[in-house]
Amino acid sequence: FSVSERMNRPLQEMFQNRKIRKTYVAVTHPPQGNALPNEFVVKNYLVQKGQPGKAVEVKSGGKVAETKFHVVVRGSDFMTVRAEPRTGRTHQ
């Protein structure tokens, strides 16, 4: 989880208590027509598939996974998006 073995538990507790959170930045192609709002939330259901911690699939009946997205830069052939997972699902 972390570079230092002794930091794993304190970091895990901070995530569980929502004192810290993960943020991802991605560069991607915009959807056709570039008609994406500046902020949006994606909510889906993830189910464990196979070995724990290895893979998940989107499927009804799974655990709710929610991620908030914010468009940082919007270009004609690319866009930069910030993603903030709101739930702590594996491979969210």
Secondary structure as GFF3:
##gff-version 3
##sequence-region A 1 92
A	DSSP	three_ten_helix	5	7	.	.	.	ID=ss1
A	DSSP	alpha_helix	8	16	.	.	.	ID=ss2
A	DSSP	beta_strand	24	28	.	.	.	ID=ss3
A	DSSP	three_ten_helix	32	34	.	.	.	ID=ss4
A	DSSP	beta_strand	39	48	.	.	.	ID=ss5
A	DSSP	beta_strand	56	58	.	.	.	ID=ss6
A	DSSP	beta_strand	63	74	.	.	.	ID=ss7
A	DSSP	beta_strand	79	85	.	.	.	ID=ss8
###
